[in-house]
Amino acid sequence: MMRAETSPLLTDLYQLTMIQSYLDHGLTDTAVFEFFVRKLPDNRNFLMCCGLEQVLHYLRDLKFSEQELEWLTGCGRFSQDFVDYMATVHFNGDVHAMCEGTVFFPDEPVLRITAPLPLAQLVETRIINILNFQILIASKAARVALAAPGKLLVDFGLRRSHGAEAGLMAARAGFIAGLSGTSNVLAEPVFGIPIFGTMAHSYILAHDSEEKAFVHYARSHPDNVVLLIDTYDTERATEKVVAIAPQLKADGIAIRGVRLDSGDLAEHARRVRQILDRGGLNDVTIFASGNLDEYKLAEIEAQHAPIDGYGIGTRMNTSNDAPYLDCAYKLQEYGGIARRKTSEGKATWPGRKQVYRTFENNSMAGDIITTADDTQDGKPLIEPVMKHGKLLAPCPPLSAIREHAANELARLPLQMCRLQPATPYAVEISTVLKRCARVADERSGAATDNS
C-alpha cells in the first residue's frame, strides 16, 4: 500500500523526468533551493510562516518503498539506473528556515534546502504543497485573531476543508496564529490543540421540543452545556433556556453558554443578552458562528455586540478571498555558483540569503535581504534546523510556536494589523546581493529587470 501524502511519488512528473536527465549527464553537485513568496495576496499586509515541522518530518522520513520502486520500474518511463538511485534516496542535506510563527514579506526566503541536485529537486513539489497551505491559513487566521482580540475563536472549518489533511493542518495553522482551538477532534490527540463543540440543528430537530433537547443535552454533558438557540426562533429559545435553568441548577448543572448561527448576529446577541440577564443568567456566554471571517468579525466587533466568542469555518479554512500564494521554490546556487532566473515578472535574487530585521520601540521597522555570508544590523531570521539530514534540535512544542506568533503580531506596525491594504512594509535588497545579481547576470549573459 503506497503511503498517500508521505509517498515520494506525491510529486509532479517533471521532477522525476528532470532527475533522470540529471543522472544521465552527471548533474549531481550540491544545489541550493529557496522557498519564498513573490507578492502578497490582495488585502494582505503580511504573511506568517507555518508548516516547517511537517516539511522536516517529510524530509526525515523520505524513502521509496518496494511497491513504489516496482511502480517506477514497471511504468516504462525511467531507466534502471534511475530506479537504482531512487532505491537509495534519503534526505542527507541541510535545511535553514525561519521559525514557524514568524511574520514575513515578499521575496524573503522562508526555507532553504542544500542537497545534491537530484534530491533537492525531488522534494520541491511536496515542500511547496505543505508550506503554501499552512502559510495561507495561518496568515488568514492571524487576521481573524487581530479582528477580535481577547475573544474565544474556534476553527469550525473541517467539514468544508479540501480534504482530510487540509482540515487537520488548518486546525494546526489556526492555533499557531492565535485561535483558541478547533472542533476537529483529531487535532487534540495529534497536536494537543483544545477542542470545542456544542450541537447541530439536527439534534434539536430530533426532539419533539427545544426544551427537551436542551435538558437532554445538559444531562448528557453537565460540564459543558452550550445550547444552540436558533433552530426555530432565537429569542423564544432564549426564554426557554432561562426557564429550564433553575431545574438544571437544582441538579448541579450550570448552563455555560448559548450559540447563534444565523441572522443578524449582533442584533440577536443584544436581544439574547437582555433576556439572559433579565433571567439572572449573567454568566452565560454568547457564542456565534455562520459564514464568518475577519471582515465580518471586525464589523460585529465595531458594533460592540455582546458576543464572547466565534466559530470560524469555511472562509478561513479555504482562505476564500485569497485561496493560493504566488510562492516558488527556486534554484539559487549550483556547484558553488550563484544562479538567477530573469524571466519577466519572475526574476529571482541569486545565492544563499539571509534576512535581517530591525526594530524601533519594539515594533518591526524594516527588513533587509542579503547574502548568507553578509552581516547587517538587526536580527537574522533564518536559522539552521537540519544538518546532513538530522534535526539539530527537536521541533518546538506548538505552545512555544503559538507564543512566538503572538509576539510577532504584537510587534507588527499598527497599520500592518489592519484589514485594509497598508503602505508596504520596508524590505530592502542589500548592495551585496545586488552585486551578486549583476555577477550572475554577467555570467549568464542575461539582462535584468530588478537589480
Order of alpha helices (4+ residues) and beta strands (2+ residues): alpha-beta-beta-alpha-alpha-alpha-beta-beta-beta-alpha-alpha-beta-alpha-beta-alpha-alpha-alpha-beta-alpha-beta-alpha-beta-alpha-beta-alpha-beta-beta-beta-beta-beta-beta-beta-alpha-alpha-beta-alpha
